[in-house]
Amino acid sequence: KVIINEALELARTFSTDDSVRFINGVLDAVRRTLGRE
């Protein structure tokens, strides 16, 4: 969870709002997928 928050902070600093939403969606999907294993 912490690494996702850090990645989103970087995205907020260096990218657009649309990109932040996209990155959040991708990372959340990865988190959910890995959580099932």
PyMOL Python script that loads the backbone (N, CA, C, O; Angstrom):
from pymol import cmd

cmd.read_pdbstr("""\
ATOM      1  N   LYS A   1       0.828  -1.199   0.000  1.00  0.00           N
ATOM      2  CA  LYS A   1       0.000   0.000   0.000  1.00  0.00           C
ATOM      3  C   LYS A   1       0.868   1.256   0.000  1.00  0.00           C
ATOM      4  O   LYS A   1       0.563   2.225  -0.696  1.00  0.00           O
ATOM      5  N   VAL A   2       1.924   1.241   0.763  1.00  0.00           N
ATOM      6  CA  VAL A   2       2.798   2.411   0.845  1.00  0.00           C
ATOM      7  C   VAL A   2       3.434   2.712  -0.509  1.00  0.00           C
ATOM      8  O   VAL A   2       3.509   3.868  -0.926  1.00  0.00           O
ATOM      9  N   ILE A   3       3.890   1.668  -1.187  1.00  0.00           N
ATOM     10  CA  ILE A   3       4.542   1.887  -2.482  1.00  0.00           C
ATOM     11  C   ILE A   3       3.565   2.455  -3.504  1.00  0.00           C
ATOM     12  O   ILE A   3       3.954   3.249  -4.361  1.00  0.00           O
ATOM     13  N   ILE A   4       2.307   2.055  -3.420  1.00  0.00           N
ATOM     14  CA  ILE A   4       1.296   2.608  -4.331  1.00  0.00           C
ATOM     15  C   ILE A   4       1.101   4.092  -4.048  1.00  0.00           C
ATOM     16  O   ILE A   4       1.020   4.898  -4.975  1.00  0.00           O
ATOM     17  N   ASN A   5       1.026   4.451  -2.784  1.00  0.00           N
ATOM     18  CA  ASN A   5       0.875   5.865  -2.424  1.00  0.00           C
ATOM     19  C   ASN A   5       2.068   6.688  -2.884  1.00  0.00           C
ATOM     20  O   ASN A   5       1.901   7.807  -3.368  1.00  0.00           O
ATOM     21  N   GLU A   6       3.268   6.144  -2.738  1.00  0.00           N
ATOM     22  CA  GLU A   6       4.467   6.850  -3.189  1.00  0.00           C
ATOM     23  C   GLU A   6       4.448   7.033  -4.707  1.00  0.00           C
ATOM     24  O   GLU A   6       4.795   8.101  -5.212  1.00  0.00           O
ATOM     25  N   ALA A   7       4.046   6.000  -5.421  1.00  0.00           N
ATOM     26  CA  ALA A   7       3.967   6.095  -6.882  1.00  0.00           C
ATOM     27  C   ALA A   7       2.946   7.152  -7.297  1.00  0.00           C
ATOM     28  O   ALA A   7       3.173   7.900  -8.248  1.00  0.00           O
ATOM     29  N   LEU A   8       1.835   7.214  -6.591  1.00  0.00           N
ATOM     30  CA  LEU A   8       0.816   8.213  -6.916  1.00  0.00           C
ATOM     31  C   LEU A   8       1.294   9.626  -6.598  1.00  0.00           C
ATOM     32  O   LEU A   8       0.970  10.565  -7.324  1.00  0.00           O
ATOM     33  N   GLU A   9       2.053   9.785  -5.533  1.00  0.00           N
ATOM     34  CA  GLU A   9       2.627  11.098  -5.223  1.00  0.00           C
ATOM     35  C   GLU A   9       3.567  11.551  -6.331  1.00  0.00           C
ATOM     36  O   GLU A   9       3.547  12.715  -6.731  1.00  0.00           O
ATOM     37  N   LEU A  10       4.392  10.630  -6.827  1.00  0.00           N
ATOM     38  CA  LEU A  10       5.278  10.962  -7.949  1.00  0.00           C
ATOM     39  C   LEU A  10       4.466  11.334  -9.185  1.00  0.00           C
ATOM     40  O   LEU A  10       4.796  12.288  -9.890  1.00  0.00           O
ATOM     41  N   ALA A  11       3.415  10.585  -9.440  1.00  0.00           N
ATOM     42  CA  ALA A  11       2.567  10.881 -10.595  1.00  0.00           C
ATOM     43  C   ALA A  11       1.913  12.249 -10.444  1.00  0.00           C
ATOM     44  O   ALA A  11       1.821  13.000 -11.415  1.00  0.00           O
ATOM     45  N   ARG A  12       1.461  12.579  -9.247  1.00  0.00           N
ATOM     46  CA  ARG A  12       0.846  13.897  -9.020  1.00  0.00           C
ATOM     47  C   ARG A  12       1.852  15.020  -9.255  1.00  0.00           C
ATOM     48  O   ARG A  12       1.500  16.086  -9.760  1.00  0.00           O
ATOM     49  N   THR A  13       3.100  14.772  -8.884  1.00  0.00           N
ATOM     50  CA  THR A  13       4.138  15.788  -9.032  1.00  0.00           C
ATOM     51  C   THR A  13       4.542  15.977 -10.492  1.00  0.00           C
ATOM     52  O   THR A  13       4.740  17.106 -10.941  1.00  0.00           O
ATOM     53  N   PHE A  14       4.664  14.885 -11.225  1.00  0.00           N
ATOM     54  CA  PHE A  14       5.262  14.947 -12.550  1.00  0.00           C
ATOM     55  C   PHE A  14       4.306  14.683 -13.707  1.00  0.00           C
ATOM     56  O   PHE A  14       4.742  14.631 -14.857  1.00  0.00           O
ATOM     57  N   SER A  15       3.014  14.516 -13.431  1.00  0.00           N
ATOM     58  CA  SER A  15       2.112  14.136 -14.505  1.00  0.00           C
ATOM     59  C   SER A  15       0.787  14.880 -14.400  1.00  0.00           C
ATOM     60  O   SER A  15       0.623  15.763 -13.558  1.00  0.00           O
ATOM     61  N   THR A  16      -0.148  14.517 -15.256  1.00  0.00           N
ATOM     62  CA  THR A  16      -1.463  15.162 -15.279  1.00  0.00           C
ATOM     63  C   THR A  16      -2.455  14.394 -14.402  1.00  0.00           C
ATOM     64  O   THR A  16      -2.198  13.260 -13.997  1.00  0.00           O
ATOM     65  N   ASP A  17      -3.585  15.030 -14.120  1.00  0.00           N
ATOM     66  CA  ASP A  17      -4.623  14.383 -13.311  1.00  0.00           C
ATOM     67  C   ASP A  17      -5.138  13.109 -13.971  1.00  0.00           C
ATOM     68  O   ASP A  17      -5.385  12.111 -13.295  1.00  0.00           O
ATOM     69  N   ASP A  18      -5.300  13.143 -15.293  1.00  0.00           N
ATOM     70  CA  ASP A  18      -5.765  11.946 -16.003  1.00  0.00           C
ATOM     71  C   ASP A  18      -4.777  10.799 -15.844  1.00  0.00           C
ATOM     72  O   ASP A  18      -5.174   9.647 -15.671  1.00  0.00           O
ATOM     73  N   SER A  19      -3.505  11.116 -15.904  1.00  0.00           N
ATOM     74  CA  SER A  19      -2.481  10.078 -15.751  1.00  0.00           C
ATOM     75  C   SER A  19      -2.500   9.493 -14.348  1.00  0.00           C
ATOM     76  O   SER A  19      -2.319   8.287 -14.173  1.00  0.00           O
ATOM     77  N   VAL A  20      -2.717  10.330 -13.356  1.00  0.00           N
ATOM     78  CA  VAL A  20      -2.774   9.849 -11.971  1.00  0.00           C
ATOM     79  C   VAL A  20      -3.919   8.856 -11.812  1.00  0.00           C
ATOM     80  O   VAL A  20      -3.754   7.816 -11.174  1.00  0.00           O
ATOM     81  N   ARG A  21      -5.069   9.166 -12.381  1.00  0.00           N
ATOM     82  CA  ARG A  21      -6.210   8.245 -12.297  1.00  0.00           C
ATOM     83  C   ARG A  21      -5.901   6.931 -13.003  1.00  0.00           C
ATOM     84  O   ARG A  21      -6.244   5.858 -12.506  1.00  0.00           O
ATOM     85  N   PHE A  22      -5.257   7.016 -14.155  1.00  0.00           N
ATOM     86  CA  PHE A  22      -4.894   5.810 -14.901  1.00  0.00           C
ATOM     87  C   PHE A  22      -3.907   4.959 -14.106  1.00  0.00           C
ATOM     88  O   PHE A  22      -4.093   3.749 -13.971  1.00  0.00           O
ATOM     89  N   ILE A  23      -2.871   5.583 -13.588  1.00  0.00           N
ATOM     90  CA  ILE A  23      -1.852   4.863 -12.812  1.00  0.00           C
ATOM     91  C   ILE A  23      -2.482   4.234 -11.575  1.00  0.00           C
ATOM     92  O   ILE A  23      -2.164   3.098 -11.226  1.00  0.00           O
ATOM     93  N   ASN A  24      -3.361   4.958 -10.922  1.00  0.00           N
ATOM     94  CA  ASN A  24      -4.040   4.425  -9.743  1.00  0.00           C
ATOM     95  C   ASN A  24      -4.846   3.182 -10.108  1.00  0.00           C
ATOM     96  O   ASN A  24      -4.828   2.195  -9.372  1.00  0.00           O
ATOM     97  N   GLY A  25      -5.540   3.220 -11.218  1.00  0.00           N
ATOM     98  CA  GLY A  25      -6.322   2.065 -11.657  1.00  0.00           C
ATOM     99  C   GLY A  25      -5.454   0.861 -11.964  1.00  0.00           C
ATOM    100  O   GLY A  25      -5.782  -0.264 -11.587  1.00  0.00           O
ATOM    101  N   VAL A  26      -4.343   1.100 -12.651  1.00  0.00           N
ATOM    102  CA  VAL A  26      -3.435   0.000 -12.987  1.00  0.00           C
ATOM    103  C   VAL A  26      -2.842  -0.608 -11.720  1.00  0.00           C
ATOM    104  O   VAL A  26      -2.835  -1.828 -11.557  1.00  0.00           O
ATOM    105  N   LEU A  27      -2.349   0.238 -10.830  1.00  0.00           N
ATOM    106  CA  LEU A  27      -1.723  -0.280  -9.609  1.00  0.00           C
ATOM    107  C   LEU A  27      -2.737  -0.983  -8.709  1.00  0.00           C
ATOM    108  O   LEU A  27      -2.401  -1.965  -8.048  1.00  0.00           O
ATOM    109  N   ASP A  28      -3.969  -0.489  -8.681  1.00  0.00           N
ATOM    110  CA  ASP A  28      -4.999  -1.152  -7.886  1.00  0.00           C
ATOM    111  C   ASP A  28      -5.318  -2.531  -8.453  1.00  0.00           C
ATOM    112  O   ASP A  28      -5.524  -3.481  -7.698  1.00  0.00           O
ATOM    113  N   ALA A  29      -5.360  -2.645  -9.773  1.00  0.00           N
ATOM    114  CA  ALA A  29      -5.600  -3.950 -10.401  1.00  0.00           C
ATOM    115  C   ALA A  29      -4.468  -4.920 -10.087  1.00  0.00           C
ATOM    116  O   ALA A  29      -4.714  -6.095  -9.817  1.00  0.00           O
ATOM    117  N   VAL A  30      -3.244  -4.440 -10.121  1.00  0.00           N
ATOM    118  CA  VAL A  30      -2.089  -5.282  -9.782  1.00  0.00           C
ATOM    119  C   VAL A  30      -2.181  -5.724  -8.327  1.00  0.00           C
ATOM    120  O   VAL A  30      -1.951  -6.892  -8.015  1.00  0.00           O
ATOM    121  N   ARG A  31      -2.516  -4.793  -7.436  1.00  0.00           N
ATOM    122  CA  ARG A  31      -2.632  -5.115  -6.007  1.00  0.00           C
ATOM    123  C   ARG A  31      -3.687  -6.189  -5.777  1.00  0.00           C
ATOM    124  O   ARG A  31      -3.465  -7.130  -5.014  1.00  0.00           O
ATOM    125  N   ARG A  32      -4.840  -6.048  -6.438  1.00  0.00           N
ATOM    126  CA  ARG A  32      -5.903  -7.038  -6.271  1.00  0.00           C
ATOM    127  C   ARG A  32      -5.498  -8.396  -6.829  1.00  0.00           C
ATOM    128  O   ARG A  32      -5.802  -9.431  -6.235  1.00  0.00           O
ATOM    129  N   THR A  33      -4.819  -8.393  -7.959  1.00  0.00           N
ATOM    130  CA  THR A  33      -4.371  -9.647  -8.568  1.00  0.00           C
ATOM    131  C   THR A  33      -3.354 -10.345  -7.676  1.00  0.00           C
ATOM    132  O   THR A  33      -3.455 -11.551  -7.451  1.00  0.00           O
ATOM    133  N   LEU A  34      -2.393  -9.617  -7.176  1.00  0.00           N
ATOM    134  CA  LEU A  34      -1.362 -10.215  -6.323  1.00  0.00           C
ATOM    135  C   LEU A  34      -1.925 -10.637  -4.969  1.00  0.00           C
ATOM    136  O   LEU A  34      -1.411 -11.563  -4.342  1.00  0.00           O
ATOM    137  N   GLY A  35      -2.973  -9.964  -4.521  1.00  0.00           N
ATOM    138  CA  GLY A  35      -3.592 -10.310  -3.251  1.00  0.00           C
ATOM    139  C   GLY A  35      -4.284 -11.660  -3.283  1.00  0.00           C
ATOM    140  O   GLY A  35      -4.504 -12.269  -2.236  1.00  0.00           O
ATOM    141  N   ARG A  36      -4.628 -12.132  -4.467  1.00  0.00           N
ATOM    142  CA  ARG A  36      -5.308 -13.424  -4.606  1.00  0.00           C
ATOM    143  C   ARG A  36      -4.336 -14.586  -4.570  1.00  0.00           C
ATOM    144  O   ARG A  36      -4.746 -15.729  -4.372  1.00  0.00           O
ATOM    145  N   GLU A  37      -3.067 -14.315  -4.758  1.00  0.00           N
ATOM    146  CA  GLU A  37      -2.082 -15.407  -4.836  1.00  0.00           C
ATOM    147  C   GLU A  37      -1.634 -15.849  -3.467  1.00  0.00           C
ATOM    148  O   GLU A  37      -0.809 -16.756  -3.349  1.00  0.00           O
TER     149      GLU A  37
END
""", "prot")
cmd.dss("prot")
cmd.show_as("cartoon", "prot")
cmd.util.cbc("prot")
cmd.orient("prot")
